[in-house]
């Protein structure tokens, strides 16, 4: 009976508890995200009482990532991304490699093998898209210069993640076998194929999708049915994300973002974004609940120093690296601090890489728990860190102007 209604019971428990604990957290002047994470912990397998279906919760949370990235694509134009390419591209590449190296060294110092340390470093090097975007929306900084830099930065990380998932098995096998003369031919071929597929998908979405999707939404709108327009929007977001993953080897998030980008600028894009907002917010909450469900709180007792070291890498190390890189590229101190602290966390794709390490049997379950602990702590702390960054003058102006523009709509 429990298996039959596993989806319903998991959804009910997750949403009701997220609402209650999120409301309590808000009344205590904490971020609602803290309440959502605690809701996940309450229905997870490591606490007494009801246990939700973690696998179903993770799949539902993936829908939240898809809808969130689709909404960002509707708001951020190609020109916005292109305008910050000189900062986002080198910044993201150097930051990912440097953070991965710090994570690798930390793993070695904690007594892990070279292979396990490599997977740990890769998992810690990337930030959570959904956490960053929620933070930028809370500060009304999504369309500011620093918001565009951060989004472009994360999109490049997204491509790097796809490449890492492709080549990680081969790299791990080579390192595990301790082969001195490893042939790089298969790795180069795998990378070239992945690059070609992603480039082909991007071209297809921007050239063909950029013309077809706006036309399709207009045809649906002419039916004068709100339900059909909402259903068409959801079909477009989920369908493009699915196609990106299963046909082109890209991530759901990248596919959804490009789907939204193809619709950007059409006369119904604002309506589409508005209709998808309630569903997007609901599923985004499930992402944080799913993170809480995965967390084993007893790892903090078993491995306190290891947890502290990895959390320090994520929050302090990644933030310092990003801040230094931003300042080296002559960005203002406040913008540098906002991007740096926004990236000082890990999330969904860190779980993917760590899970791959488990599947390849090169990562211990306890190391996986350490990564989850770092994710939960960094996600919970992130909103408080961002409050330390004062709004710049342009950002204050945008914040004050936002309610007026929203009421005009």
VEXRO-371023 format. One record per residue (C-alpha): residue in three letters; x, y, z. Coordinates in pm, 1 decimal, always signed. Example, Ala and Ser with C-alpha at 12.3 -4.5 7.8 and 13.67 -1.06 7.14 Angstrom:
2
+------+----------+----------+----------+
| code |       px |       py |       pz |
+------+----------+----------+----------+
|  ala |  +1230.0 |   -450.0 |   +780.0 |
|  ser |  +1367.0 |   -106.0 |   +714.0 |
+------+----------+----------+----------+
***
This chain:
409
+------+----------+----------+----------+
| code |       px |       py |       pz |
+------+----------+----------+----------+
|  unk |     +0.0 |     +0.0 |     +0.0 |
|  unk |   +286.6 |   +235.3 |    +83.6 |
|  unk |   +455.2 |   +161.0 |   -248.8 |
|  unk |   +130.7 |   +225.5 |   -433.7 |
|  unk |    +96.0 |   +576.0 |   -291.2 |
|  unk |   +466.1 |   +652.3 |   -247.2 |
|  unk |   +451.4 |   +955.4 |   -478.6 |
|  unk |   +147.1 |  +1108.4 |   -307.8 |
|  unk |   +269.2 |  +1048.6 |    +48.1 |
|  unk |   +616.8 |  +1183.0 |    -31.9 |
|  unk |   +471.3 |  +1494.1 |   -196.6 |
|  unk |   +226.7 |  +1560.1 |    +86.6 |
|  unk |   +488.2 |  +1515.2 |   +358.7 |
|  unk |   +747.3 |  +1723.8 |   +173.8 |
|  unk |   +520.1 |  +2015.1 |    +81.1 |
|  unk |   +332.5 |  +2037.0 |   +412.9 |
|  unk |   +647.1 |  +2014.9 |   +624.2 |
|  unk |   +833.9 |  +2255.7 |   +394.0 |
|  unk |   +549.8 |  +2505.9 |   +435.7 |
|  unk |   +535.0 |  +2472.9 |   +813.8 |
|  unk |   +909.8 |  +2479.7 |   +878.4 |
|  unk |   +970.9 |  +2740.0 |   +607.7 |
|  unk |   +712.0 |  +2965.9 |   +771.6 |
|  unk |   +867.3 |  +2912.8 |  +1115.0 |
|  unk |  +1214.0 |  +2990.5 |   +975.7 |
|  unk |  +1080.0 |  +3306.8 |   +814.4 |
|  unk |   +920.0 |  +3421.6 |  +1141.6 |
|  unk |  +1256.4 |  +3366.2 |  +1314.2 |
|  unk |  +1415.8 |  +3591.3 |  +1050.0 |
|  unk |  +1596.7 |  +3296.0 |   +894.9 |
|  unk |  +1594.7 |  +3204.0 |   +528.8 |
|  unk |  +1297.3 |  +2977.9 |   +438.9 |
|  unk |  +1556.4 |  +2751.6 |   +273.3 |
|  unk |  +1667.2 |  +2645.8 |   +622.9 |
|  unk |  +1311.0 |  +2528.8 |   +690.6 |
|  unk |  +1295.3 |  +2340.2 |   +361.8 |
|  unk |  +1621.8 |  +2158.1 |   +439.3 |
|  unk |  +1497.4 |  +2066.5 |   +787.5 |
|  unk |  +1172.5 |  +1937.8 |   +634.1 |
|  unk |  +1377.1 |  +1703.3 |   +417.0 |
|  unk |  +1578.3 |  +1588.2 |   +715.8 |
|  unk |  +1254.5 |  +1516.4 |   +905.2 |
|  unk |  +1118.5 |  +1285.5 |   +631.7 |
|  unk |  +1455.7 |  +1136.5 |   +542.1 |
|  unk |  +1580.0 |   +786.6 |   +625.7 |
|  unk |  +1814.2 |   +905.6 |   +903.1 |
|  unk |  +1546.5 |  +1039.4 |  +1138.8 |
|  unk |  +1266.8 |   +846.1 |  +1315.9 |
|  unk |   +908.6 |   +847.3 |  +1196.1 |
|  unk |   +778.5 |   +866.5 |   +839.8 |
|  unk |  +1037.0 |   +813.5 |   +563.4 |
|  unk |   +969.0 |   +955.5 |   +218.1 |
|  unk |  +1085.0 |   +809.2 |   -110.7 |
|  unk |  +1419.7 |   +980.7 |   -170.0 |
|  unk |  +1449.8 |   +868.7 |   -531.5 |
|  unk |  +1109.1 |  +1014.3 |   -620.2 |
|  unk |  +1191.9 |  +1337.0 |   -434.9 |
|  unk |  +1514.1 |  +1376.5 |   -633.9 |
|  unk |  +1332.0 |  +1329.0 |   -964.2 |
|  unk |  +1068.2 |  +1583.4 |   -863.7 |
|  unk |  +1338.7 |  +1828.0 |   -759.3 |
|  unk |  +1496.1 |  +1790.5 |  -1103.8 |
|  unk |  +1171.8 |  +1931.4 |  -1246.7 |
|  unk |  +1229.4 |  +2235.4 |  -1025.9 |
|  unk |  +1575.8 |  +2283.2 |  -1176.9 |
|  unk |  +1429.3 |  +2250.3 |  -1528.9 |
|  unk |  +1153.2 |  +2505.2 |  -1469.5 |
|  unk |  +1391.2 |  +2744.1 |  -1295.0 |
|  unk |  +1642.5 |  +2737.6 |  -1581.1 |
|  unk |  +1361.1 |  +2772.2 |  -1835.9 |
|  unk |  +1243.3 |  +3084.3 |  -1650.5 |
|  unk |  +1596.0 |  +3227.1 |  -1647.3 |
|  unk |  +1619.9 |  +3172.6 |  -2023.0 |
|  unk |  +1300.5 |  +3376.6 |  -2062.3 |
|  unk |  +1450.7 |  +3665.4 |  -1864.2 |
|  unk |  +1814.5 |  +3670.0 |  -1977.8 |
|  unk |  +1883.7 |  +3743.9 |  -2344.9 |
|  unk |  +2175.2 |  +3623.3 |  -2556.3 |
|  unk |  +2308.1 |  +3979.3 |  -2557.6 |
|  unk |  +2316.1 |  +3977.1 |  -2176.9 |
|  unk |  +2527.5 |  +3660.7 |  -2174.8 |
|  unk |  +2750.9 |  +3767.8 |  -2462.6 |
|  unk |  +2824.3 |  +4100.2 |  -2295.3 |
|  unk |  +2999.2 |  +3930.0 |  -1999.7 |
|  unk |  +3178.8 |  +3651.8 |  -2188.7 |
|  unk |  +3520.1 |  +3808.3 |  -2121.0 |
|  unk |  +3465.3 |  +3765.7 |  -1747.1 |
|  unk |  +3247.4 |  +3455.0 |  -1718.5 |
|  unk |  +3442.7 |  +3224.4 |  -1951.1 |
|  unk |  +3795.4 |  +3260.5 |  -1807.7 |
|  unk |  +3658.1 |  +3308.6 |  -1456.4 |
|  unk |  +3453.3 |  +2989.4 |  -1463.6 |
|  unk |  +3728.9 |  +2777.4 |  -1618.7 |
|  unk |  +4002.0 |  +2893.1 |  -1380.1 |
|  unk |  +3773.6 |  +2884.2 |  -1075.9 |
|  unk |  +3652.8 |  +2529.8 |  -1146.7 |
|  unk |  +4006.8 |  +2397.3 |  -1196.3 |
|  unk |  +4147.0 |  +2581.1 |   -893.3 |
|  unk |  +3859.9 |  +2477.1 |   -664.1 |
|  unk |  +3894.6 |  +2118.6 |   -787.7 |
|  unk |  +4266.5 |  +2126.6 |   -707.9 |
|  unk |  +4200.7 |  +2255.8 |   -354.5 |
|  unk |  +3942.5 |  +1980.5 |   -304.5 |
|  unk |  +4189.3 |  +1721.1 |   -434.8 |
|  unk |  +4462.0 |  +1830.9 |   -192.2 |
|  unk |  +4208.9 |  +1835.1 |    +93.6 |
|  unk |  +4111.4 |  +1476.6 |    +11.9 |
|  unk |  +4474.2 |  +1366.4 |    +23.1 |
|  unk |  +4526.1 |  +1542.0 |   +357.9 |
|  unk |  +4218.6 |  +1359.7 |   +493.4 |
|  unk |  +4377.7 |  +1027.1 |   +401.0 |
|  unk |  +4181.3 |   +951.5 |    +84.1 |
|  unk |  +4335.4 |   +781.6 |   -217.3 |
|  unk |  +4433.5 |   +980.9 |   -523.6 |
|  unk |  +4131.3 |   +861.0 |   -719.6 |
|  unk |  +3884.7 |   +937.1 |   -440.4 |
|  unk |  +4044.7 |  +1278.6 |   -384.8 |
|  unk |  +4008.1 |  +1351.7 |   -756.4 |
|  unk |  +3635.1 |  +1274.0 |   -749.8 |
|  unk |  +3598.2 |  +1476.9 |   -428.8 |
|  unk |  +3768.7 |  +1776.0 |   -592.0 |
|  unk |  +3547.3 |  +1751.6 |   -899.7 |
|  unk |  +3235.3 |  +1736.0 |   -680.4 |
|  unk |  +3335.1 |  +2041.2 |   -476.4 |
|  unk |  +3436.8 |  +2254.2 |   -774.5 |
|  unk |  +3085.2 |  +2328.2 |   -902.5 |
|  unk |  +2809.1 |  +2539.8 |   -752.5 |
|  unk |  +2435.2 |  +2475.0 |   -744.6 |
|  unk |  +2244.2 |  +2657.8 |  -1015.8 |
|  unk |  +1916.9 |  +2662.8 |   -824.7 |
|  unk |  +2072.9 |  +2801.2 |   -504.6 |
|  unk |  +2250.8 |  +3080.6 |   -692.2 |
|  unk |  +1943.1 |  +3180.8 |   -890.2 |
|  unk |  +1720.0 |  +3184.7 |   -581.9 |
|  unk |  +1976.6 |  +3404.7 |   -407.4 |
|  unk |  +1994.9 |  +3647.2 |   -700.3 |
|  unk |  +1615.8 |  +3664.7 |   -719.4 |
|  unk |  +1591.3 |  +3736.6 |   -345.5 |
|  unk |  +1833.0 |  +4028.8 |   -388.1 |
|  unk |  +1663.6 |  +4136.3 |   -714.0 |
|  unk |  +2004.8 |  +4107.7 |   -881.1 |
|  unk |  +1917.9 |  +3865.6 |  -1159.0 |
|  unk |  +1942.9 |  +4123.3 |  -1438.6 |
|  unk |  +2229.4 |  +4323.7 |  -1291.8 |
|  unk |  +2583.9 |  +4294.6 |  -1426.3 |
|  unk |  +2688.4 |  +4062.2 |  -1144.5 |
|  unk |  +2374.5 |  +3852.0 |  -1195.7 |
|  unk |  +2454.1 |  +3804.8 |  -1565.3 |
|  unk |  +2814.6 |  +3716.4 |  -1483.9 |
|  unk |  +2705.7 |  +3456.1 |  -1229.2 |
|  unk |  +2449.9 |  +3296.6 |  -1461.9 |
|  unk |  +2695.7 |  +3278.9 |  -1751.4 |
|  unk |  +2958.4 |  +3142.5 |  -1509.9 |
|  unk |  +2721.7 |  +2863.0 |  -1404.2 |
|  unk |  +2624.1 |  +2781.5 |  -1763.4 |
|  unk |  +2989.6 |  +2723.9 |  -1847.9 |
|  unk |  +3018.5 |  +2506.2 |  -1536.9 |
|  unk |  +2716.9 |  +2312.9 |  -1665.0 |
|  unk |  +2902.4 |  +2228.6 |  -1987.3 |
|  unk |  +3210.3 |  +2131.5 |  -1784.0 |
|  unk |  +2993.9 |  +1899.2 |  -1573.0 |
|  unk |  +2865.9 |  +1721.3 |  -1883.8 |
|  unk |  +3223.1 |  +1674.5 |  -2003.6 |
|  unk |  +3332.8 |  +1554.1 |  -1659.4 |
|  unk |  +3056.8 |  +1292.1 |  -1650.4 |
|  unk |  +3169.3 |  +1166.9 |  -1993.4 |
|  unk |  +3541.5 |  +1140.9 |  -1918.2 |
|  unk |  +3535.9 |  +1065.1 |  -1544.1 |
|  unk |  +3502.6 |   +685.0 |  -1584.6 |
|  unk |  +3803.7 |   +676.3 |  -1817.3 |
|  unk |  +4012.7 |   +905.4 |  -1593.7 |
|  unk |  +3921.3 |   +708.6 |  -1281.4 |
|  unk |  +4007.2 |   +378.3 |  -1451.2 |
|  unk |  +4343.8 |   +514.6 |  -1559.4 |
|  unk |  +4424.0 |   +654.1 |  -1213.2 |
|  unk |  +4302.5 |   +339.4 |  -1036.1 |
|  unk |  +4521.1 |   +122.1 |  -1257.6 |
|  unk |  +4813.9 |   +360.3 |  -1199.2 |
|  unk |  +4908.8 |   +341.3 |  -1563.6 |
|  unk |  +5208.7 |   +558.1 |  -1630.1 |
|  unk |  +5152.5 |   +585.3 |  -2001.7 |
|  unk |  +4781.3 |   +632.9 |  -2040.7 |
|  unk |  +4654.7 |   +682.8 |  -2393.3 |
|  unk |  +4464.7 |  +1009.8 |  -2416.5 |
|  unk |  +4315.6 |   +917.4 |  -2753.1 |
|  unk |  +3984.3 |   +778.2 |  -2616.9 |
|  unk |  +3945.1 |  +1078.9 |  -2386.8 |
|  unk |  +4003.0 |  +1326.0 |  -2669.5 |
|  unk |  +3755.1 |  +1144.1 |  -2893.8 |
|  unk |  +3492.4 |  +1134.2 |  -2615.6 |
|  unk |  +3540.3 |  +1504.1 |  -2546.7 |
|  unk |  +3521.0 |  +1594.1 |  -2915.9 |
|  unk |  +3198.4 |  +1397.5 |  -2961.8 |
|  unk |  +3042.6 |  +1557.1 |  -2652.9 |
|  unk |  +3146.2 |  +1907.5 |  -2762.0 |
|  unk |  +3005.0 |  +1845.9 |  -3109.7 |
|  unk |  +2671.1 |  +1720.3 |  -2973.6 |
|  unk |  +2634.3 |  +2013.1 |  -2733.0 |
|  unk |  +2733.2 |  +2264.8 |  -3003.2 |
|  unk |  +2483.4 |  +2104.0 |  -3241.6 |
|  unk |  +2207.2 |  +2125.1 |  -2982.2 |
|  unk |  +2283.7 |  +2491.2 |  -2905.6 |
|  unk |  +2280.0 |  +2576.7 |  -3275.7 |
|  unk |  +1955.8 |  +2385.9 |  -3328.4 |
|  unk |  +1783.2 |  +2563.5 |  -3039.8 |
|  unk |  +1899.3 |  +2914.6 |  -3125.8 |
|  unk |  +1848.4 |  +2893.5 |  -3502.0 |
|  unk |  +1543.8 |  +2668.5 |  -3545.0 |
|  unk |  +1397.0 |  +2681.9 |  -3193.5 |
|  unk |  +1433.2 |  +3059.9 |  -3188.0 |
|  unk |  +1189.1 |  +3079.7 |  -3479.4 |
|  unk |   +964.6 |  +2780.4 |  -3418.4 |
|  unk |   +896.9 |  +2813.8 |  -3043.6 |
|  unk |   +771.1 |  +3177.0 |  -3053.6 |
|  unk |   +545.5 |  +3086.1 |  -3348.6 |
|  unk |   +415.0 |  +2781.9 |  -3158.8 |
|  unk |   +336.4 |  +2985.3 |  -2844.0 |
|  unk |   +149.6 |  +3243.7 |  -3055.8 |
|  unk |    -64.3 |  +2967.2 |  -3209.9 |
|  unk |   -142.7 |  +2829.3 |  -2864.0 |
|  unk |   -226.7 |  +3178.1 |  -2734.0 |
|  unk |   -473.2 |  +3227.9 |  -3020.7 |
|  unk |   -675.0 |  +2938.4 |  -2879.0 |
|  unk |   -754.2 |  +3175.7 |  -2587.7 |
|  unk |   -722.9 |  +2900.5 |  -2331.8 |
|  unk |   -513.9 |  +2967.4 |  -2023.1 |
|  unk |   -492.2 |  +2596.4 |  -1951.6 |
|  unk |   -353.8 |  +2521.5 |  -2298.1 |
|  unk |    -98.3 |  +2801.4 |  -2270.7 |
|  unk |    +20.6 |  +2673.7 |  -1930.9 |
|  unk |    +29.5 |  +2316.8 |  -2059.1 |
|  unk |   +216.7 |  +2423.4 |  -2372.5 |
|  unk |   +473.5 |  +2610.3 |  -2164.3 |
|  unk |   +528.8 |  +2309.6 |  -1937.9 |
|  unk |   +551.6 |  +2076.0 |  -2237.7 |
|  unk |   +808.4 |  +2301.6 |  -2400.3 |
|  unk |  +1027.2 |  +2329.9 |  -2088.9 |
|  unk |  +1020.2 |  +1959.2 |  -2001.9 |
|  unk |  +1031.4 |  +1839.9 |  -2363.3 |
|  unk |  +1337.9 |  +2042.9 |  -2458.0 |
|  unk |  +1516.0 |  +1942.0 |  -2136.5 |
|  unk |  +1440.4 |  +1575.4 |  -2205.4 |
|  unk |  +1563.2 |  +1603.5 |  -2565.8 |
|  unk |  +1884.6 |  +1773.0 |  -2451.5 |
|  unk |  +1961.3 |  +1490.7 |  -2210.5 |
|  unk |  +1857.7 |  +1182.9 |  -2404.9 |
|  unk |  +1947.6 |  +1286.8 |  -2760.1 |
|  unk |  +2241.2 |  +1524.7 |  -2718.9 |
|  unk |  +2402.1 |  +1417.6 |  -2391.4 |
|  unk |  +2358.8 |  +1763.8 |  -2237.5 |
|  unk |  +2207.7 |  +1827.3 |  -1895.0 |
|  unk |  +1840.0 |  +1891.7 |  -1824.5 |
|  unk |  +1929.6 |  +2236.8 |  -1693.0 |
|  unk |  +2118.1 |  +2343.6 |  -2006.3 |
|  unk |  +1838.0 |  +2218.9 |  -2231.9 |
|  unk |  +1569.7 |  +2401.0 |  -2033.7 |
|  unk |  +1771.3 |  +2722.9 |  -2031.8 |
|  unk |  +1815.7 |  +2714.5 |  -2410.5 |
|  unk |  +1443.8 |  +2644.0 |  -2451.2 |
|  unk |  +1363.4 |  +2957.4 |  -2252.2 |
|  unk |  +1630.2 |  +3151.7 |  -2439.5 |
|  unk |  +1469.1 |  +3056.9 |  -2772.0 |
|  unk |  +1141.5 |  +3210.0 |  -2648.0 |
|  unk |  +1307.9 |  +3520.8 |  -2507.7 |
|  unk |  +1181.7 |  +3840.8 |  -2664.2 |
|  unk |   +859.1 |  +3696.7 |  -2802.6 |
|  unk |   +547.1 |  +3897.3 |  -2716.7 |
|  unk |   +413.9 |  +3620.5 |  -2492.7 |
|  unk |   +740.5 |  +3549.7 |  -2304.9 |
|  unk |   +628.9 |  +3757.5 |  -2003.6 |
|  unk |   +296.5 |  +3572.2 |  -1986.9 |
|  unk |   +471.7 |  +3236.3 |  -2017.7 |
|  unk |   +712.4 |  +3325.3 |  -1734.0 |
|  unk |   +424.8 |  +3445.6 |  -1515.9 |
|  unk |   +216.9 |  +3129.9 |  -1568.9 |
|  unk |   +506.6 |  +2896.3 |  -1488.6 |
|  unk |   +606.0 |  +3079.1 |  -1167.9 |
|  unk |   +383.9 |  +2896.0 |   -910.6 |
|  unk |   +477.3 |  +2552.7 |  -1044.0 |
|  unk |   +842.7 |  +2649.8 |  -1062.7 |
|  unk |   +852.2 |  +2771.7 |   -703.3 |
|  unk |   +678.9 |  +2458.4 |   -573.0 |
|  unk |   +919.6 |  +2219.5 |   -743.4 |
|  unk |  +1217.8 |  +2436.8 |   -649.1 |
|  unk |  +1123.1 |  +2387.3 |   -283.7 |
|  unk |  +1128.1 |  +2010.4 |   -342.0 |
|  unk |  +1493.4 |  +2040.1 |   -444.4 |
|  unk |  +1587.3 |  +2164.9 |    -97.5 |
|  unk |  +1367.7 |  +1902.1 |    +66.7 |
|  unk |  +1544.5 |  +1631.2 |   -136.8 |
|  unk |  +1885.1 |  +1760.1 |    -22.6 |
|  unk |  +1769.5 |  +1738.0 |   +339.1 |
|  unk |  +1644.0 |  +1382.3 |   +283.7 |
|  unk |  +1985.0 |  +1269.2 |   +160.7 |
|  unk |  +2172.3 |  +1409.2 |   +460.2 |
|  unk |  +2297.4 |  +1179.4 |   +734.7 |
|  unk |  +2332.7 |  +1414.3 |  +1037.2 |
|  unk |  +2542.8 |  +1162.4 |  +1229.6 |
|  unk |  +2834.2 |  +1214.0 |   +990.1 |
|  unk |  +2895.8 |  +1542.8 |  +1173.4 |
|  unk |  +2951.2 |  +1340.9 |  +1492.8 |
|  unk |  +3154.0 |  +1065.5 |  +1326.6 |
|  unk |  +3378.8 |  +1292.9 |  +1116.7 |
|  unk |  +3364.4 |  +1647.5 |  +1261.7 |
|  unk |  +3706.6 |  +1757.2 |  +1137.3 |
|  unk |  +3653.3 |  +1614.6 |   +790.5 |
|  unk |  +3317.4 |  +1791.9 |   +763.2 |
|  unk |  +3476.1 |  +2117.2 |   +882.1 |
|  unk |  +3760.7 |  +2086.5 |   +629.7 |
|  unk |  +3532.1 |  +2020.3 |   +332.8 |
|  unk |  +3287.0 |  +2292.9 |   +434.8 |
|  unk |  +3582.0 |  +2532.9 |   +460.1 |
|  unk |  +3687.3 |  +2444.2 |   +104.7 |
|  unk |  +3335.0 |  +2507.0 |    -25.7 |
|  unk |  +3252.4 |  +2826.0 |   +163.0 |
|  unk |  +3589.4 |  +2992.8 |   +227.8 |
|  unk |  +3810.6 |  +2846.6 |    -44.5 |
|  unk |  +3568.9 |  +2883.1 |   -335.8 |
|  unk |  +3457.6 |  +3229.2 |   -226.4 |
|  unk |  +3816.0 |  +3356.4 |   -196.9 |
|  unk |  +3912.0 |  +3211.5 |   -534.2 |
|  unk |  +3611.5 |  +3367.3 |   -707.0 |
|  unk |  +3664.7 |  +3704.4 |   -536.0 |
|  unk |  +4031.6 |  +3717.7 |   -635.7 |
|  unk |  +3949.1 |  +3622.8 |   -994.9 |
|  unk |  +3676.3 |  +3886.2 |  -1018.0 |
|  unk |  +3906.9 |  +4154.9 |   -878.7 |
|  unk |  +4185.7 |  +4048.8 |  -1116.1 |
|  unk |  +3937.5 |  +4108.0 |  -1398.5 |
|  unk |  +3880.0 |  +4459.2 |  -1259.6 |
|  unk |  +3529.8 |  +4404.6 |  -1127.7 |
|  unk |  +3394.4 |  +4628.8 |   -844.7 |
|  unk |  +3440.0 |  +4497.2 |   -488.3 |
|  unk |  +3064.5 |  +4463.0 |   -420.3 |
|  unk |  +2996.3 |  +4277.7 |   -745.9 |
|  unk |  +3298.3 |  +4054.4 |   -680.8 |
|  unk |  +3175.2 |  +3975.1 |   -329.3 |
|  unk |  +2821.2 |  +3900.0 |   -448.5 |
|  unk |  +2935.3 |  +3656.1 |   -719.4 |
|  unk |  +3198.9 |  +3500.1 |   -492.0 |
|  unk |  +2959.5 |  +3434.3 |   -202.9 |
|  unk |  +2687.9 |  +3320.3 |   -443.7 |
|  unk |  +2922.8 |  +3050.0 |   -571.3 |
|  unk |  +3028.9 |  +2940.9 |   -219.8 |
|  unk |  +2802.9 |  +2635.3 |   -213.3 |
|  unk |  +2751.0 |  +2301.9 |   -386.5 |
|  unk |  +2435.9 |  +2116.7 |   -485.9 |
|  unk |  +2264.9 |  +1899.0 |   -742.1 |
|  unk |  +2550.6 |  +1830.1 |   -983.3 |
|  unk |  +2792.4 |  +1762.8 |   -699.2 |
|  unk |  +2562.1 |  +1473.9 |   -604.6 |
|  unk |  +2572.9 |  +1346.9 |   -963.5 |
|  unk |  +2953.8 |  +1338.7 |   -971.9 |
|  unk |  +2980.3 |  +1191.3 |   -621.7 |
|  unk |  +2717.8 |   +929.8 |   -712.1 |
|  unk |  +2923.2 |   +840.8 |  -1019.3 |
|  unk |  +3220.9 |   +789.3 |   -789.2 |
|  unk |  +3010.5 |   +547.3 |   -582.5 |
|  unk |  +2903.1 |   +358.5 |   -894.9 |
|  unk |  +3264.8 |   +329.7 |  -1010.0 |
|  unk |  +3352.5 |   +201.6 |   -659.6 |
|  unk |  +3626.9 |   +458.9 |   -608.0 |
|  unk |  +3444.4 |   +663.6 |   -344.5 |
|  unk |  +3343.4 |   +543.5 |     +2.5 |
|  unk |  +2989.6 |   +596.4 |   +127.9 |
|  unk |  +3129.4 |   +807.7 |   +412.6 |
|  unk |  +3296.0 |  +1045.1 |   +164.3 |
|  unk |  +2962.1 |  +1074.9 |    -15.7 |
|  unk |  +2804.2 |  +1164.0 |   +319.9 |
|  unk |  +3073.2 |  +1428.6 |   +374.3 |
|  unk |  +2985.9 |  +1588.4 |    +39.3 |
|  unk |  +2616.2 |  +1586.6 |   +129.9 |
|  unk |  +2697.6 |  +1745.5 |   +465.9 |
|  unk |  +2897.8 |  +2018.8 |   +292.4 |
|  unk |  +2611.3 |  +2074.3 |    +49.2 |
|  unk |  +2347.3 |  +2108.5 |   +320.3 |
|  unk |  +2558.7 |  +2335.2 |   +540.7 |
|  unk |  +2671.9 |  +2557.7 |   +252.2 |
|  unk |  +2317.5 |  +2589.3 |   +113.7 |
|  unk |  +2180.3 |  +2677.1 |   +459.1 |
|  unk |  +2454.7 |  +2934.6 |   +527.2 |
|  unk |  +2457.6 |  +3091.3 |   +178.4 |
|  unk |  +2161.0 |  +3332.1 |   +224.4 |
|  unk |  +2316.9 |  +3468.8 |   +544.6 |
|  unk |  +2651.3 |  +3526.9 |   +372.4 |
|  unk |  +2484.6 |  +3715.6 |    +88.5 |
|  unk |  +2314.9 |  +3947.9 |   +337.7 |
|  unk |  +2663.4 |  +4072.8 |   +426.4 |
|  unk |  +2700.0 |  +4217.9 |    +76.0 |
|  unk |  +2549.4 |  +4569.1 |    +59.1 |
|  unk |  +2352.7 |  +4652.1 |   -252.5 |
|  unk |  +2536.1 |  +4864.5 |   -506.1 |
|  unk |  +2371.1 |  +5190.1 |   -616.0 |
|  unk |  +2244.2 |  +5050.1 |   -950.0 |
|  unk |  +2108.2 |  +4747.5 |   -766.2 |
|  unk |  +1926.1 |  +4968.7 |   -513.9 |
|  unk |  +1769.8 |  +5162.4 |   -798.5 |
|  unk |  +1655.4 |  +4843.2 |   -965.7 |
|  unk |  +1517.0 |  +4712.8 |   -637.1 |
|  unk |  +1314.3 |  +5028.7 |   -582.5 |
|  unk |  +1194.7 |  +5037.2 |   -940.9 |
|  unk |  +1094.7 |  +4670.3 |   -948.7 |
|  unk |   +761.3 |  +4698.0 |   -760.8 |
|  unk |   +653.2 |  +4985.5 |   -985.6 |
|  unk |   +734.1 |  +4794.0 |  -1301.7 |
|  unk |   +562.4 |  +4482.1 |  -1168.1 |
|  unk |   +245.3 |  +4678.1 |  -1086.7 |
|  unk |   +250.7 |  +4823.9 |  -1436.5 |
|  unk |   +230.5 |  +4474.5 |  -1574.6 |
+------+----------+----------+----------+
***
